[in-house]
Amino acid sequence: MQLSETQQKKALEKLTYFFSKSCDSCSGHDWLLNDKVFEMREFNMGTLVLGGQASVFPVITVSCKQCGNTYLFNAILLGLIEKKDDIAG
């Protein structure tokens, strides 16, 4: 899912504290906020479960431009998307 400009601005506002930190891996200070929401699915012993039977965890990524170290942030807790029954928050 593509983040709208409004959602991107909201993410930047919510993560202001993070962007002032240095990277844990290389001590770099230059960050890249991805403009898409990704999903992590519940582990089901190698079986892909689609639909309401498996929880989905929506995340946005922020990566260090120097070394590529990537952090995941919960898109629901950041207020970027609404929680639904089959989405973990």
Steps between C-alpha positions, in 0.01 A plus 500: 500500500634840400502767773329825407685828549291557814595158639867560419493834683329336798764224507780758492337692786451186710856380438678833551671359810630204298647710219714685753662172608808345349490155339571216741711322237720771349425821697372668182242780524337494156166315489259395224128463576344256253173628355327161509333290770619139512347206682643231719284191530451268793723191481300184426765226480578577135138501385387822335169605650306774325196692619354518849672188632841663546603826661674762289737754655526819284836675519687788345876487463771752572847417368845642561626644172858419596482128588143393419407402856118497499253565781132403501224715650138400559283694253191466722668635813638790297141579394569449130233234448200378697497170683265230368409165651757301301782750550727482805574828668 
